[in-house]
Amino acid sequence: MLVTRFAPSPTGYLHIGGLRTALFSYLWAKKNGGNFVLRIEDTDKARNSQEATDAILKAFKWLGLEHDGEITYQSQRDDIYTKYIKQLLDEGKAYKCYMSKEELTELRESQMAKKERTMYDGRYRDFTGIPPEGVEPVIRIKAPLTGEILVRDGVKGDVSFQAEDILDDFVIARTDGAPTYNFVVAVDDHLMGITEVIRGDDHLSNTPKQIVVYEALGFDLPKFFHVPMIHNSAGKKLSKRDGATDVMAYKEMGYTPQALLNFLVRLGWSHGDQEIFSMAEMQTLFDPKDINKSASIYSTDKLDWLNAHYIKNTSNDELAQLLTDYNLVLTSHDKKEILLDALKERAKTLKELATLTREILDTPSSYDEKAVKKAFKGNAIEVLNAFGAKIAGADALHLPIDYHTLMEEVVNEMEIGFGKIGQPLRVALLGKMSGPGLDSVMAILGRDEVMLRIANAIAAHS
């Protein structure tokens, strides 16, 4: 069975780069009828945060990326790692290194003075003497000293590393017995049955070391896919300003899960010219072999465009439910359909949709000065009075067309252009010049509220 994994460290927020690799791993597993597992790499006890772990799980729930089986926590697997470290020691594939911090510092300074690469010199690799007193040893693995380590990568192709250039006998357990990252990753990927590792290409340099661990323990290698980074429009590493922020911040900004996942799948992967993908289509079409070899460019405009598309194509019932996150209760509003139909074409985010909704439902407490100056001139007050009288005398006002008909009557009777009623009426109803169609706005507000707002505007500007 094909098994992929996502393995974040809970030392900070889950950012979109991590989420993208999680999505790629999820899609590839689901396409092949396999499992997508979640492993929390919480071995850094000094920096781990339960809050960060909770945020990761919260983001997965919001986005609908369900993992298979129980979550694995590395902090709960020390006995397993100790067992495999002992195995390597017993087989002579690892050894205890008694080099002190002072000796290691002295070695590095000497190598730098000679302009050599700083690395451990292997002095305890075949040590058989009496260990020095007062030094707790680290455990080092016996890495190959010469030759090449070949990483067969599904994105980058074959990548060759010369052993003498990148490896020394790296530490697999610290002085307190705590195992190191590259060791536990290799052990866990094997024991969890991971067949495909999809991760950022910042991990490519770790892969040769993990291959050394795999081979020392006699484990089969998974397939590797190293995904290029996401850059900003200037080709630089993403900053918080560009979008490298907590995934849940995207929810707060008003992005839908569908839009964010659609946006991320297109960062580095494509299927012809198609831009809009449902989750079902992503699962059917995605293949990590089609991931681009070069870095992808983050575009807020593209994300906004996708989000606007999903908002427009979301049912009003679902939108009303989503807007409850912004303290808007529209589920029982009698004009919910007219309201959301009028606004969802105008909003790029749910937060913007919430703002536009409040601008209609909340009676204006002030009026935009520039809008007033433009709209309230000539016979504007007379026009509003005439329109208010029309509304007061009308039999039934329910739909936008009912209000539009009254506006036409005033225009014809007073022999004025539509702008002469439209501008002052818009300011009276919304306090500003912009907004959706006035007939829809009035149908949403209802007769009594429309008359109240007209009366308020007349009183304020007479």
C-alpha positions in Angstrom: 0.0 0.0 0.0 1.2 3.5 -0.8 1.6 5.5 2.4 2.6 9.2 2.7 3.0 11.4 5.7 3.1 14.9 7.0 5.6 15.4 9.8 5.6 19.0 11.2 7.6 20.1 14.2 5.3 21.9 16.8 7.8 24.7 17.4 5.8 27.4 15.5 2.7 28.0 13.4 1.8 25.8 10.4 2.6 28.0 7.3 1.4 27.6 3.8 4.7 25.9 2.6 4.1 23.1 5.1 0.4 23.0 4.2 1.2 22.6 0.5 3.4 19.5 1.1 0.7 18.1 3.4 -1.8 18.6 0.6 0.4 17.0 -2.0 1.0 14.0 0.3 -2.7 13.8 1.0 -3.7 13.9 -2.7 -1.2 11.3 -3.7 -2.2 8.9 -1.0 -5.9 9.3 -1.8 -5.4 8.9 -5.5 -3.8 5.6 -5.0 -6.1 4.3 -2.3 -3.4 4.6 0.2 -3.0 6.1 3.7 -2.0 9.7 4.7 -0.6 9.7 8.2 0.3 12.5 10.5 3.4 12.5 12.7 4.2 15.3 15.2 8.0 15.6 15.4 8.2 16.9 19.0 11.6 15.8 20.1 12.8 19.3 20.7 11.4 19.5 24.2 12.8 23.0 24.8 10.9 24.5 21.9 7.8 22.4 21.6 4.5 24.1 22.0 1.2 22.4 22.7 -0.4 25.5 21.3 1.4 24.9 18.0 0.3 21.3 18.0 -3.3 22.3 18.6 -3.0 24.9 15.8 -1.8 22.2 13.3 -4.7 19.9 14.2 -7.2 22.8 14.0 -5.9 23.8 10.5 -6.3 20.2 9.3 -9.9 20.1 10.6 -10.8 23.4 9.0 -9.4 22.3 5.6 -10.9 18.8 5.7 -7.5 17.0 5.4 -8.3 13.9 7.4 -5.3 11.8 8.3 -5.5 8.0 8.6 -5.0 6.2 11.9 -3.7 7.7 15.1 -1.3 10.6 15.3 2.3 9.5 16.0 4.2 11.6 18.5 8.0 11.2 18.4 8.2 12.2 22.1 6.5 9.0 23.0 8.9 6.7 21.0 12.2 7.1 22.9 12.3 3.3 23.7 12.1 2.5 20.0 14.9 4.9 19.1 17.1 3.6 21.9 16.6 0.0 20.6 17.8 0.9 17.1 20.8 2.9 18.4 21.8 -0.1 20.5 21.5 -2.3 17.4 23.9 -0.1 15.5 26.3 0.0 18.4 26.2 -3.8 18.8 26.8 -4.2 15.0 29.7 -1.8 15.0 27.9 0.6 12.7 27.9 3.3 15.3 30.2 4.3 18.2 30.6 6.4 21.3 32.4 9.6 20.7 34.0 11.2 23.8 35.2 14.4 22.2 34.5 17.3 24.5 32.9 20.6 23.5 36.2 22.3 24.0 38.0 19.8 21.7 35.3 20.2 19.1 35.6 24.0 19.2 39.4 23.8 19.0 39.1 21.5 15.9 36.7 23.7 14.2 38.8 26.8 14.8 41.8 25.0 13.4 40.0 23.9 10.3 38.6 27.4 9.7 42.1 28.9 10.1 43.3 26.5 7.4 40.2 27.3 5.3 39.1 23.7 5.5 35.5 22.5 5.8 34.6 22.2 9.5 33.8 18.6 10.3 34.4 16.0 12.9 37.7 14.2 12.2 36.7 10.7 13.2 39.1 10.4 16.1 36.9 8.0 18.0 35.6 6.0 15.0 37.8 3.0 15.8 38.7 3.9 19.3 39.6 0.9 21.6 41.3 2.6 24.5 40.1 3.8 27.9 37.4 6.5 27.6 38.4 9.8 29.1 36.8 10.5 32.5 34.0 13.1 33.0 32.8 13.2 29.4 29.4 11.9 28.5 29.7 10.5 24.9 27.5 11.2 21.9 26.7 8.4 19.6 27.9 8.8 16.0 27.0 6.6 13.0 29.8 5.3 10.8 29.1 7.1 7.5 30.8 6.3 4.3 34.0 8.2 3.9 34.3 8.1 0.1 32.1 7.4 -2.9 28.7 8.9 -3.7 25.2 8.8 -2.2 22.6 9.0 -4.9 19.2 10.5 -4.1 16.6 9.3 -6.7 14.2 12.1 -6.6 10.8 12.2 -8.3 10.9 15.9 -8.9 14.6 16.8 -9.4 15.8 13.5 -10.9 19.0 11.8 -9.7 21.0 14.0 -7.3 24.5 12.8 -6.4 26.3 13.7 -3.2 29.9 13.0 -2.7 30.3 11.4 0.8 33.5 13.3 1.6 31.9 16.6 0.8 28.7 16.3 2.8 29.2 13.7 5.5 31.1 13.1 8.6 30.2 10.6 11.2 27.1 12.6 12.3 25.6 12.4 15.7 22.5 10.1 16.1 22.2 10.5 19.9 23.2 13.4 22.1 25.0 13.1 25.4 21.7 12.7 27.3 20.7 9.9 25.0 18.2 12.0 23.0 18.1 10.9 19.3 18.7 13.4 16.6 16.4 14.5 13.8 17.9 12.6 10.8 18.0 9.4 12.8 14.4 9.4 14.1 13.0 10.5 10.8 14.5 7.5 9.0 13.4 5.1 11.8 9.9 6.4 11.9 9.4 6.5 8.1 10.3 2.8 8.0 8.3 1.7 11.0 5.2 3.7 9.8 5.5 2.0 6.4 6.0 5.3 4.5 6.5 4.5 0.8 6.6 8.1 -0.6 8.2 11.1 1.1 6.9 14.4 -0.3 8.6 17.4 1.4 10.2 20.8 0.7 13.6 20.8 -1.0 15.1 22.5 2.0 15.2 18.9 3.3 17.2 17.6 0.3 20.5 18.1 2.1 19.2 15.9 5.0 18.3 13.1 2.6 21.9 11.6 2.2 22.2 11.4 6.0 18.8 9.6 6.3 19.9 7.2 3.5 22.9 6.4 5.6 20.6 5.5 8.5 18.3 3.5 6.3 21.1 1.5 4.9 22.8 0.9 8.2 19.6 -0.5 9.6 18.8 -2.5 6.5 15.7 -0.6 5.7 14.2 -0.2 2.2 14.3 3.4 0.9 11.1 5.3 0.3 10.6 7.3 -2.9 11.6 10.9 -2.4 9.9 14.0 -4.0 11.5 17.3 -3.0 9.3 20.2 -3.7 10.8 23.6 -4.6 10.1 26.5 -2.3 7.4 29.2 -2.6 8.8 32.6 -3.4 7.3 36.1 -3.4 6.9 38.2 -6.5 10.5 39.4 -6.2 11.8 35.8 -6.2 12.7 35.9 -2.5 11.8 33.8 0.4 8.2 34.5 1.6 7.9 36.8 4.6 4.8 37.3 6.8 4.0 40.3 4.6 3.8 38.1 1.6 1.7 35.4 3.1 4.1 33.2 5.2 1.8 33.3 8.2 -0.3 30.9 10.3 -2.7 28.9 8.1 -5.5 29.8 10.5 -4.9 33.4 9.8 -6.2 32.7 6.3 -9.5 31.7 7.8 -9.6 35.0 9.9 -8.9 36.9 6.7 -11.9 35.4 5.1 -10.6 32.7 2.7 -12.5 29.5 2.2 -10.8 26.1 2.6 -11.6 25.3 -1.1 -9.9 28.4 -2.4 -6.8 28.0 -0.2 -6.4 24.4 -1.2 -7.0 25.2 -4.9 -4.5 28.0 -4.7 -1.8 25.8 -3.0 -2.2 22.9 -5.5 -1.4 25.3 -8.3 1.8 26.5 -6.6 4.2 24.3 -8.4 1.8 21.8 -10.1 -0.5 22.2 -13.1 -2.8 20.2 -15.3 -2.8 22.0 -18.6 -4.3 25.5 -18.3 -6.9 24.5 -15.7 -7.1 26.8 -12.8 -10.2 25.7 -10.9 -10.1 22.3 -9.2 -12.5 20.5 -7.0 -11.1 18.3 -4.3 -12.2 15.3 -6.3 -10.4 16.6 -9.4 -7.3 17.2 -7.4 -7.3 13.6 -6.2 -7.9 12.3 -9.7 -5.3 14.4 -11.5 -2.5 15.1 -9.1 0.9 13.3 -9.6 4.0 14.4 -7.8 6.1 13.6 -10.9 4.4 16.7 -12.5 5.6 19.1 -9.9 7.7 21.9 -11.4 11.4 21.9 -10.8 11.6 25.6 -10.2 10.2 27.7 -7.3 6.6 28.8 -7.5 5.5 32.4 -7.1 3.0 33.4 -4.4 0.3 35.8 -5.7 -2.3 37.4 -3.4 -4.2 38.5 -6.5 -4.5 34.9 -7.6 -5.7 33.8 -4.2 -8.3 36.6 -4.1 -9.5 35.7 -7.6 -10.0 32.0 -6.6 -11.7 33.0 -3.3 -14.1 35.3 -5.1 -14.9 32.4 -7.5 -15.7 30.1 -4.6 -17.8 32.7 -2.8 -19.9 33.3 -5.9 -20.5 29.6 -6.4 -21.3 28.8 -2.7 -25.0 28.4 -1.8 -26.5 31.2 0.2 -27.4 28.8 3.0 -23.7 27.8 3.3 -22.5 31.4 3.1 -24.9 32.3 5.9 -23.4 29.6 8.0 -19.8 30.7 7.2 -20.7 34.3 8.1 -21.5 33.2 11.7 -17.7 33.3 12.2 -18.0 37.1 11.8 -20.9 37.4 14.3 -23.5 37.7 11.5 -26.7 35.7 12.0 -28.4 35.5 8.6 -29.7 32.0 8.7 -33.2 33.1 9.5 -33.2 36.5 7.8 -36.2 36.8 5.5 -34.3 38.6 2.8 -31.2 36.3 3.0 -31.4 35.3 -0.6 -31.7 38.8 -2.0 -29.0 40.1 0.3 -26.4 37.4 -0.5 -27.2 37.4 -4.2 -26.6 41.1 -4.3 -23.3 41.0 -2.4 -21.4 37.7 -3.2 -20.5 38.9 -6.7 -18.7 41.9 -5.1 -16.7 40.2 -2.3 -13.2 38.7 -2.6 -13.3 37.3 1.0 -15.8 36.3 3.5 -14.6 39.1 5.8 -15.3 41.6 3.0 -18.7 40.0 2.5 -19.4 40.4 6.2 -18.4 44.1 6.0 -20.6 44.7 2.9 -23.5 43.0 4.7 -23.2 45.2 7.7 -23.0 48.3 5.5 -26.5 47.5 4.4 -28.1 46.1 7.5 -26.7 48.8 9.9 -28.4 52.1 9.8 -25.9 54.8 8.8 -24.6 56.8 11.8 -22.8 59.3 9.5 -22.5 60.3 5.9 -19.5 60.5 3.6 -18.8 64.2 3.2 -17.7 63.9 -0.5 -20.7 61.8 -1.3 -23.1 64.3 0.4 -21.5 67.2 -1.4 -22.0 65.5 -4.8 -25.5 64.1 -4.1 -27.3 66.7 -2.0 -27.5 69.6 -4.4 -30.3 71.1 -6.5 -33.6 69.6 -5.7 -32.2 66.4 -4.0 -34.3 66.9 -0.9 -37.5 67.4 -3.0 -36.7 64.2 -4.9 -36.2 62.2 -1.7 -39.5 63.6 -0.3 -41.3 62.5 -3.4 -39.8 59.1 -3.3 -40.6 58.7 0.4 -44.2 59.6 -0.3 -44.4 57.0 -3.1 -43.1 54.3 -0.7 -45.6 55.3 2.0 -48.5 55.0 -0.4 -47.5 51.8 -2.1 -49.6 48.7 -1.4 -47.0 45.9 -1.5 -43.3 46.2 -1.5 -41.3 42.9 -1.4 -39.1 42.4 -4.4 -36.4 44.7 -5.9 -38.6 45.3 -9.0 -41.3 46.8 -6.7 -38.9 49.5 -5.5 -37.4 50.0 -9.0 -40.9 50.7 -10.3 -41.4 53.5 -7.8 -38.0 55.0 -8.7 -39.1 55.0 -12.3 -42.4 56.7 -11.4 -40.5 59.5 -9.6 -38.0 59.9 -12.5 -40.9 60.2 -15.0 -43.1 62.5 -13.0 -40.3 64.9 -12.1 -38.7 64.6 -15.5 -35.2 63.9 -14.1 -32.4 61.5 -14.8 -31.9 58.4 -12.7 -28.8 59.9 -11.2 -30.9 62.7 -9.6 -32.7 60.1 -7.5 -30.0 57.4 -7.4 -27.3 59.5 -5.8 -29.1 61.1 -2.9 -31.0 57.9 -2.3 -27.8 55.8 -2.1 -26.3 58.2 0.4 -29.5 58.2 2.5 -29.6 54.4 2.6 -25.9 53.5 2.9 -24.1 56.8 3.9 -21.9 56.6 0.9 -21.9 56.3 -2.9 -20.8 52.7 -3.4 -22.8 49.6 -3.0 -25.1 47.1 -4.8 -28.2 47.9 -6.7 -30.5 50.3 -4.8 -33.6 48.2 -5.6 -32.0 45.2 -4.0 -30.9 47.2 -1.0 -34.4 48.5 -0.4 -35.9 45.0 -0.8 -33.5 43.8 1.8 -34.2 46.7 4.3 -38.0 46.7 3.9 -40.4 49.6 3.7 -40.1 50.9 7.3 -36.3 51.0 7.4 -36.1 52.7 3.9 -38.5 55.4 5.0 -36.6 55.9 8.3 -33.2 56.3 6.5 -34.7 58.7 4.0 -36.2 60.8 6.8 -32.8 60.7 8.7 -30.9 61.9 5.6 -33.4 64.7 4.9 -33.2 65.9 8.5 -29.4 65.8 8.4 -29.1 67.7 5.1 -32.0 70.1 4.9 
